[in-house]
Amino acid sequence: MLTENRSIMATIQQFTQTIQQRQIRHFSEGFKRRKVVEIDKKLVSVSEICREYEVSRTAVYKWIYQYSKMKKRHEFTRVESESDTRKLKELKERVKELERIIGQKQILIDFQEKVIELAEEEYKVDIKKKFGEKPSSGIGTTGKSTP
């Protein structure tokens, strides 16, 4: 049990020393600029720089924010996987298809309304139901009363 505790303590001390060493490290401005240029030219990825130089992603993104020419021109590189791009393209095509269908349906509705309007004028009959009126019972009055 005592040996196990000592090995755990040794591991914790090694971990603490590693963290302290990382906190002390500094990179020159020139080095940071070169790495940002490599990222801008897509010669290397942020992950590769993090692995190779044992730098956090946050630090690399701070470099990019500070030194990137694209950032200063408000140009951004958007990284998407191919599946995301494919899904986005399929969804855009689906939206176009649905808009086309809606357009066709609207033309059909307009046509039907015009036909109803012409039929009402031709036959002098109210084909459309008016929402404000009481429905007809089907039995009309002639205005004459029967004894």
Phi, psi and omega in degrees: 000319181293322178292324179295317178296321179294320180292324177294317179298321179296318180296318179296319179295318178297317180298315179298318179296319179297316179296316179298321179296319179295323181292332183279334185296141176226144177248143181289158179298320179299318178299314181298316179299316180299317181293322178293320177298319177298320178293316180300323181276000180062033175277334182213154179259165178299319180299318180296318178295318179300315180293312187293319185252006180052055180243146179286155178299323179300316180297316181296319179292329173295319177300314181299314180299323184278322191245351185287131177289325179297321180296320181291331178270004182061037172256132182236143176262121180258125182255122178229150174283161182298325181294322177296317180297317180296316179297318180298317179296317179297319180294320178296319177296321179296319178298316178301316181296316179294321177296321178296316180296317179299319178300316179297317180296322179295320177298317179297317179297315179299318179297313181296320178296321179293319178297316179297317180299315179294321179295320178298319179292318184292313186260000179053045180232140177275102182277319180285141176279136176266130185288333184278346185264156175286140178296147181285144179275348181094345178252116182261165177250146181266351181094347179262141180260144179254143182286000000 
